[in-house]
């Protein structure tokens, strides 16, 4: 018995699914970063957006003082410097579980 399979359709869909996964996870992380952002006027929070290329999810804050706050913000509760790293450390399992459910998978620790 000989079976021939054609995976061309699957391989063509993989980049699209990968982009969707990265964009979804980046957007979730951006939303979950809100409690971690140092706030004075709220402009830093409003300037954040998820920038996704295939294979690479990036979060960007474009406020003029974002770099200074990233490195030198004082910690007050959850708020403080390097907020995206600390948020990912706290929320990564929840974000990965939600993303896996959206694509029909299952996230197992």
Secondary structure, DSSP 8 states (H G I E B T S, - for coil): -------HHHHHHHHHHHHHHHHHHHHHHHHHTGGGS--SSSHHHHTEEEEEETTEEEEEE-STTHHHHHHH---BTTBSSSHHHHHHHHHHHHHHHHHHHHTT-----
